[in-house]
Amino acid sequence: MTLEIRELNIREVNQDLREVAGIAVPYGQTTDLGFGVKERFDTGSAIPADDAMLFWRHDEPIGKITEHEQTDEGLVIRARISETPRGNEAY
């Protein structure tokens, strides 16, 4: 299994539930990763596992992805941030 790392473009926050939602994988956009490496995701190419986690700075789990949906713009997720020291810092 390969760990994929992405940024989340947050579009919605529910403070009562400690939830964030947004596009985790944008489709049709080319991203320059540096060192001459570029990536681009086609519509529907990102399929998260049902037990996917939300990570802080790509290496510390801070929550769980609770919903995911394929849209024309990209893979939209909703995630709940854990009440832990790092989860609180990220939130």
Secondary structure, DSSP 8 states (H G I E B T S, - for coil): --------EEEEEETTTTEEEEEEEESS-EEEEETTEEEE--TT-----TT-EEEETTTEEEEEEEEEEE-SSEEEEEEEE-SSHHHHHH-
